[in-house]
């Protein structure tokens, strides 16, 4: 049937006058988050630990996880299914190269949970692409790379949250508050639990290369030096290998526990000025005179730790001490230190509050608990301590220039080479 111009205009006027029907979800009603308030997230290299953290992202209604990239097709598929099962759709995209995610204009932030070697280069690329970043730890492989990481996020005005989630776990927060508030009196020493240190292990034996569509070995290596393929690396046996594992594994726990010691000592904007190894214990000292002791804790809390769980810290002052660990428990020399502030029991590996802190800061543009500057100084301290341990001698360090004083050999260990084209 032909419609006259006058009839068409009458119908259009009626339709224009009718109120638009908008779904409640689009307005943020009935428990939904309006699309304009959602944070669109992509993932880079998400394995077992990364999937735990991704679960913390997914439990927030203002997050929409839309894409995953991984050099291993099977891992990407696991994450794709995880996201699609959560949302009840088939919308999650898979990519092999991170540039495919970083180039998407609809993605606001990325979760980076690759191995150590990729953490800083991937984060720096993301910052330059205009993305905010939540990055698992250790966040860097060297002193210089720690600085490059912070500088990239400062220059590009992006939000960075290092994956040292214990800053947002209640018992560790309370312990640090007691230390830097003066409740322990004049703070004398802070102790960081670390894993046992050792030389890098021998490379795994060569195996035939896989199909790149299944596992892209060159991409998986990324900035690390080229070496023969072994499937064990892909299954997590890369730890302890040079170029894969950061600083003789000292930052494995030290990036958490030394970070907390920095906070307790009010030293987030600096580092110790000297490092002296004694076997697997490393003694350090801040310019303030506070001593930092990095000593092994292990999974059984050997030594004189109180057995409060992995990644323990202990802070000692003239008027008392406090110790906390991953069990969520806290102990102190005096009961009155806690008052009515006894924390809830949250396990130290729980990243839920840390992820929420990051998401809130993506919206507010405020600094999260472990921003790039805090991460830089804590990681620089870890790497400097590892250099002293490797050389087996006392080293003096300048926190401003981030160089060792009068020690050329130590200064050659401030950085590691990155393989082209995966440098930054």
C-alpha positions as CSV (number, residue, x, y, z in Angstrom):
1,X,0.0,0.0,0.0
2,X,1.2,3.5,-0.8
3,X,1.6,5.9,2.2
4,X,0.9,9.5,1.6
5,X,3.4,12.1,2.9
6,X,0.7,13.6,5.2
7,X,-0.2,10.2,6.6
8,X,3.5,9.4,7.2
9,X,4.1,12.7,9.1
10,X,1.0,12.1,11.3
11,X,2.3,8.6,12.3
12,X,5.8,9.9,12.9
13,X,4.4,12.7,15.2
14,X,2.5,10.1,17.3
15,X,5.5,7.9,17.6
16,X,7.7,10.8,18.6
17,X,5.3,11.8,21.3
18,X,5.3,8.3,22.8
19,X,7.7,7.7,25.7
20,X,10.7,5.4,24.8
21,X,10.7,2.0,26.4
22,X,14.2,1.5,27.9
23,X,15.2,-1.8,29.6
24,X,15.8,-1.5,33.3
25,X,19.3,-2.9,32.8
26,X,20.2,0.1,30.7
27,X,19.3,2.4,33.5
28,X,21.1,0.5,36.1
29,X,18.0,-0.7,37.9
30,X,17.1,-4.0,39.5
31,X,20.6,-4.8,40.5
32,X,22.1,-4.1,37.0
33,X,24.9,-1.7,36.2
34,X,24.2,0.8,33.5
35,X,26.5,0.3,30.4
36,X,27.9,3.8,30.8
37,X,29.2,2.8,34.3
38,X,30.7,-0.5,33.3
39,X,34.5,-1.1,33.0
40,X,35.3,-3.2,30.0
41,X,38.2,-5.5,30.6
42,X,40.4,-7.7,28.5
43,X,42.9,-10.3,29.7
44,X,46.5,-11.0,28.7
45,X,48.1,-14.4,29.5
46,X,45.7,-15.7,32.2
47,X,46.7,-19.1,33.8
48,X,45.6,-20.7,37.1
49,X,46.4,-17.7,39.4
50,X,45.1,-15.3,36.8
51,X,41.8,-17.2,36.7
52,X,41.4,-16.7,40.4
53,X,41.9,-13.0,40.0
54,X,39.6,-13.0,37.0
55,X,37.0,-14.5,39.2
56,X,37.3,-11.5,41.5
57,X,36.7,-9.2,38.5
58,X,33.7,-11.2,37.3
59,X,32.0,-11.0,40.6
60,X,31.7,-7.2,40.2
61,X,28.6,-6.1,38.3
62,X,30.3,-3.1,36.9
63,X,32.8,-5.2,35.0
64,X,32.4,-6.6,31.5
65,X,35.1,-9.0,30.5
66,X,35.2,-9.2,26.7
67,X,38.4,-10.7,25.4
68,X,41.5,-12.9,26.2
69,X,44.8,-13.2,24.4
70,X,47.3,-16.0,25.1
71,X,50.2,-17.6,23.3
72,X,48.6,-21.0,24.3
73,X,45.3,-21.7,22.6
74,X,44.1,-24.0,25.3
75,X,44.5,-21.5,28.0
76,X,42.7,-18.8,26.0
77,X,39.8,-21.3,25.4
78,X,39.5,-22.0,29.2
79,X,39.2,-18.3,29.9
80,X,36.8,-17.8,27.1
81,X,34.5,-20.5,28.4
82,X,34.8,-19.1,32.0
83,X,33.6,-15.7,30.9
84,X,30.9,-17.0,28.6
85,X,29.6,-19.3,31.3
86,X,29.5,-16.4,33.7
87,X,27.6,-14.1,31.3
88,X,25.4,-16.8,29.7
89,X,26.5,-15.9,26.2
90,X,29.3,-16.5,23.6
91,X,30.6,-13.0,23.4
92,X,34.2,-13.4,24.8
93,X,36.7,-13.0,22.0
94,X,40.1,-14.9,21.8
95,X,43.3,-13.5,20.4
96,X,46.9,-14.7,20.2
97,X,48.6,-11.3,20.2
98,X,48.1,-8.7,22.9
99,X,48.1,-5.9,20.3
100,X,44.7,-7.1,19.2
101,X,43.3,-6.4,22.6
102,X,45.3,-3.2,23.2
103,X,44.1,-1.8,19.9
104,X,40.4,-2.1,20.8
105,X,38.8,1.2,21.6
106,X,36.1,-0.4,23.7
107,X,38.4,-1.9,26.3
108,X,39.2,0.3,29.3
109,X,41.5,-1.9,31.3
110,X,43.5,-5.2,31.1
111,X,44.3,-7.9,33.6
112,X,47.9,-9.1,33.0
113,X,48.8,-12.5,34.5
114,X,51.6,-13.8,32.3
115,X,54.9,-15.1,33.6
116,X,57.3,-12.6,35.1
117,X,59.2,-11.9,31.9
118,X,56.1,-10.3,30.2
119,X,54.7,-8.3,33.2
120,X,56.5,-5.0,32.6
121,X,56.7,-5.0,28.8
122,X,53.0,-5.9,28.5
123,X,52.0,-3.3,31.1
124,X,54.1,-0.6,29.4
125,X,52.5,-1.4,26.1
126,X,49.1,-1.2,27.7
127,X,49.7,2.2,29.3
128,X,50.9,3.6,25.9
129,X,47.7,2.2,24.4
130,X,45.6,4.1,26.9
131,X,44.6,1.2,29.1
132,X,44.5,0.9,32.9
133,X,46.3,-2.2,34.2
134,X,46.0,-4.7,37.0
135,X,49.2,-6.7,36.8
136,X,50.2,-9.8,38.7
137,X,53.6,-9.8,40.5
138,X,56.5,-9.7,40.3
139,X,55.8,-6.7,38.2
140,X,59.3,-6.3,36.8
141,X,62.5,-8.2,36.2
142,X,65.1,-5.6,37.2
143,X,65.8,-2.2,38.8
144,X,65.7,-0.4,35.5
145,X,62.5,-2.1,34.4
146,X,60.8,-1.1,37.6
147,X,61.6,2.5,36.8
148,X,60.4,2.1,33.2
149,X,57.1,0.7,34.4
150,X,56.4,3.6,36.7
151,X,57.5,6.2,34.2
152,X,55.2,4.8,31.5
153,X,52.1,5.0,33.7
154,X,53.0,8.5,35.0
155,X,53.6,9.8,31.4
156,X,50.4,8.3,30.1
157,X,48.2,9.1,33.2
158,X,47.0,5.6,33.5
159,X,45.9,3.7,36.6
160,X,48.2,0.8,37.6
161,X,47.6,-1.7,40.4
162,X,50.4,-4.1,41.2
163,X,49.1,-7.6,42.2
164,X,50.5,-7.3,45.8
165,X,47.0,-7.8,47.2
166,X,48.0,-8.1,50.8
167,X,47.8,-4.3,51.1
168,X,44.0,-4.8,51.0
169,X,43.9,-7.7,53.4
170,X,42.7,-6.8,56.9
171,X,45.3,-8.4,59.2
172,X,48.3,-7.0,57.1
173,X,46.6,-3.6,57.0
174,X,46.2,-3.5,60.8
175,X,49.9,-4.7,61.3
176,X,51.1,-1.9,59.1
177,X,48.9,0.7,60.8
178,X,50.3,-0.3,64.2
179,X,53.8,0.1,62.9
180,X,53.6,3.4,61.2
181,X,51.1,5.0,63.6
182,X,53.6,4.9,66.5
183,X,51.6,2.3,68.4
184,X,54.7,0.1,68.7
185,X,56.8,3.1,69.8
186,X,59.9,4.0,67.8
187,X,60.0,1.4,65.0
188,X,63.4,-0.4,65.0
189,X,63.1,-3.3,62.5
190,X,60.8,-4.8,59.9
191,X,61.0,-8.4,58.8
192,X,59.9,-9.8,55.4
193,X,59.4,-13.5,54.8
194,X,61.0,-14.8,51.6
195,X,61.5,-18.1,49.9
196,X,64.9,-19.8,49.8
197,X,67.2,-18.3,47.3
198,X,69.4,-20.2,44.9
199,X,71.2,-20.1,41.5
200,X,69.2,-20.4,38.3
201,X,68.4,-24.0,37.3
202,X,69.6,-25.6,34.1
203,X,67.5,-25.3,31.0
204,X,65.0,-28.1,30.3
205,X,66.0,-30.6,27.4
206,X,64.9,-29.7,23.9
207,X,61.6,-31.0,22.5
208,X,60.1,-30.6,19.1
209,X,58.3,-27.3,18.5
210,X,54.5,-27.3,18.8
211,X,52.2,-26.1,16.1
212,X,52.1,-22.3,16.5
213,X,48.3,-22.4,16.4
214,X,48.4,-24.5,19.5
215,X,51.3,-22.8,21.3
216,X,53.3,-19.9,19.8
217,X,56.8,-20.5,21.4
218,X,58.3,-17.3,20.1
219,X,55.5,-15.2,21.4
220,X,55.5,-17.1,24.7
221,X,59.2,-16.4,25.1
222,X,58.6,-12.7,24.3
223,X,61.3,-10.5,25.7
224,X,63.3,-13.5,27.2
225,X,66.4,-14.8,25.4
226,X,65.8,-17.5,22.8
227,X,66.2,-21.1,23.9
228,X,65.1,-24.6,22.9
229,X,61.4,-25.5,23.5
230,X,60.3,-27.7,26.3
231,X,56.6,-28.3,27.1
232,X,57.4,-28.1,30.8
233,X,57.9,-24.4,30.6
234,X,54.3,-24.0,29.4
235,X,53.1,-26.0,32.4
236,X,54.6,-23.7,34.9
237,X,58.1,-25.1,35.2
238,X,59.6,-21.8,34.0
239,X,60.2,-20.7,37.6
240,X,63.8,-20.7,38.7
241,X,65.1,-20.3,35.1
242,X,67.1,-17.3,34.1
243,X,65.2,-14.8,32.0
244,X,61.9,-16.3,33.1
245,X,62.0,-15.9,36.9
246,X,62.8,-12.6,38.5
247,X,65.9,-12.0,40.6
248,X,66.6,-15.6,41.8
249,X,63.0,-15.8,43.0
250,X,63.5,-13.3,45.8
251,X,60.5,-11.2,44.5
252,X,58.3,-14.3,44.4
253,X,57.3,-13.6,48.0
254,X,59.4,-10.5,48.6
255,X,57.3,-8.4,46.2
256,X,54.5,-8.9,48.8
257,X,56.3,-9.0,52.1
258,X,59.0,-6.4,51.4
259,X,56.2,-4.2,50.0
260,X,54.4,-4.4,53.4
261,X,57.7,-3.6,55.2
262,X,58.1,-0.5,53.0
263,X,54.5,0.6,54.0
264,X,55.1,-0.2,57.7
265,X,58.4,1.8,57.7
266,X,56.7,4.8,55.9
267,X,59.2,4.2,53.1
268,X,56.9,3.9,50.1
269,X,58.8,6.7,48.3
270,X,62.3,5.3,48.9
271,X,64.4,2.1,49.3
272,X,67.0,0.9,51.8
273,X,70.5,2.5,51.4
274,X,72.5,-0.7,52.1
275,X,72.1,-4.4,51.6
276,X,74.2,-7.1,53.2
277,X,73.7,-10.9,52.6
278,X,74.2,-13.5,55.3
279,X,73.4,-16.9,53.7
280,X,69.8,-16.8,52.7
281,X,69.1,-13.8,55.0
282,X,69.6,-10.3,53.7
283,X,70.0,-7.4,56.1
284,X,69.2,-3.9,54.9
285,X,68.9,-0.5,56.4
286,X,66.9,2.6,55.5
287,X,68.3,6.2,55.8
288,X,65.9,6.6,58.8
289,X,67.9,3.9,60.7
290,X,65.1,1.3,60.5
291,X,66.5,-2.2,59.8
292,X,64.9,-4.4,57.1
293,X,65.5,-8.2,57.5
294,X,64.6,-10.5,54.6
295,X,64.6,-14.1,55.9
296,X,63.2,-17.4,54.7
297,X,59.7,-18.4,55.8
298,X,58.8,-21.3,53.5
299,X,55.5,-23.1,53.7
300,X,56.2,-24.3,57.3
301,X,57.3,-21.0,58.7
302,X,60.8,-22.2,59.7
303,X,62.9,-20.2,62.0
304,X,61.3,-18.0,64.7
305,X,58.2,-17.1,62.7
306,X,55.0,-17.7,64.7
307,X,53.4,-19.9,62.1
308,X,50.7,-17.5,61.0
309,X,50.8,-18.6,57.4
310,X,52.9,-18.0,54.3
311,X,54.3,-14.6,53.4
312,X,54.7,-13.5,57.1
313,X,55.8,-10.0,58.2
314,X,56.9,-8.9,61.6
315,X,57.4,-5.3,62.8
316,X,59.3,-4.5,66.0
317,X,59.4,-1.2,68.0
318,X,60.6,0.0,71.3
319,X,57.1,-0.6,72.8
320,X,56.2,-3.9,71.2
321,X,55.9,-6.1,68.1
322,X,53.2,-7.4,65.7
323,X,53.3,-10.3,63.2
324,X,50.8,-11.3,60.5
325,X,50.6,-14.0,57.9
326,X,48.4,-15.5,55.1
327,X,46.2,-17.3,57.6
328,X,44.4,-14.0,58.2
329,X,45.6,-14.1,61.8
330,X,47.6,-11.5,63.7
331,X,49.6,-11.6,66.9
332,X,51.2,-8.9,69.0
333,X,53.2,-8.5,72.2
334,X,50.3,-6.8,73.9
335,X,46.6,-7.4,73.7
336,X,45.7,-3.8,74.1
337,X,47.3,-3.0,70.7
338,X,44.2,-4.3,68.9
339,X,41.5,-2.7,71.1
340,X,38.3,-3.1,69.1
341,X,40.2,-3.3,65.8
342,X,40.6,-7.1,65.5
343,X,40.4,-7.8,61.8
344,X,38.1,-10.2,59.9
345,X,39.9,-13.3,58.8
346,X,40.7,-13.0,55.1
347,X,43.3,-15.3,53.5
348,X,46.4,-13.5,52.2
349,X,46.0,-14.7,48.6
350,X,42.4,-13.3,48.4
351,X,42.5,-10.5,45.8
352,X,38.8,-9.5,46.0
353,X,39.3,-6.3,47.9
354,X,42.4,-5.4,45.8
355,X,40.5,-5.8,42.6
356,X,37.7,-3.7,43.9
357,X,40.2,-1.0,44.9
358,X,41.5,-1.0,41.4
359,X,38.1,-0.8,39.8
360,X,37.1,2.1,42.1
361,X,40.3,4.0,41.1
362,X,39.6,3.3,37.4
363,X,36.4,5.3,37.9
364,X,37.7,8.0,40.3
365,X,41.3,8.3,38.8
366,X,42.7,8.2,42.3
367,X,45.8,6.2,43.3
368,X,45.1,2.6,44.2
369,X,46.9,0.8,47.1
370,X,49.8,-0.4,45.0
371,X,50.1,2.2,42.3
372,X,53.1,2.3,39.9
373,X,55.2,4.5,42.2
374,X,54.7,2.3,45.2
375,X,55.3,-0.8,43.1
376,X,58.5,0.7,41.7
377,X,60.2,1.3,45.0
378,X,59.2,-2.0,46.5
379,X,60.4,-3.9,43.5
380,X,63.7,-1.9,43.2
381,X,64.4,-2.9,46.9
382,X,63.8,-6.6,46.0
383,X,66.1,-6.5,42.9
384,X,68.8,-4.6,44.8
385,X,68.7,-7.1,47.6
386,X,69.0,-10.0,45.1
387,X,72.1,-8.3,43.5
388,X,73.7,-8.2,46.9
389,X,72.9,-11.8,47.5
390,X,74.2,-12.9,44.1
391,X,77.5,-11.0,44.6
392,X,77.8,-12.1,48.2
393,X,78.8,-8.8,49.6
394,X,77.5,-5.6,51.3
395,X,76.3,-3.0,48.8
396,X,75.5,0.7,49.3
397,X,72.6,2.0,47.3
398,X,71.4,5.5,46.3
399,X,67.5,5.6,46.3
400,X,67.4,8.7,44.2
401,X,69.6,7.6,41.3
402,X,68.7,3.9,41.9
403,X,72.3,3.0,41.5
404,X,74.8,1.1,43.6
405,X,77.6,3.4,45.1
406,X,81.1,2.7,44.0
407,X,80.4,-0.8,42.6
408,X,80.5,-1.1,38.8
409,X,79.9,-4.8,38.8
410,X,76.7,-4.4,40.8
411,X,75.5,-1.6,38.5
412,X,75.8,-3.9,35.4
413,X,73.1,-6.0,37.1
414,X,70.6,-3.2,37.3
415,X,69.0,-4.2,34.0
416,X,68.5,-7.3,31.8
417,X,68.4,-7.4,28.0
418,X,65.0,-7.8,26.3
419,X,64.8,-9.6,23.0
420,X,63.5,-7.8,19.9
421,X,60.8,-7.3,18.8
422,X,59.4,-7.8,22.2
423,X,61.2,-4.9,23.9
424,X,59.5,-1.6,24.7
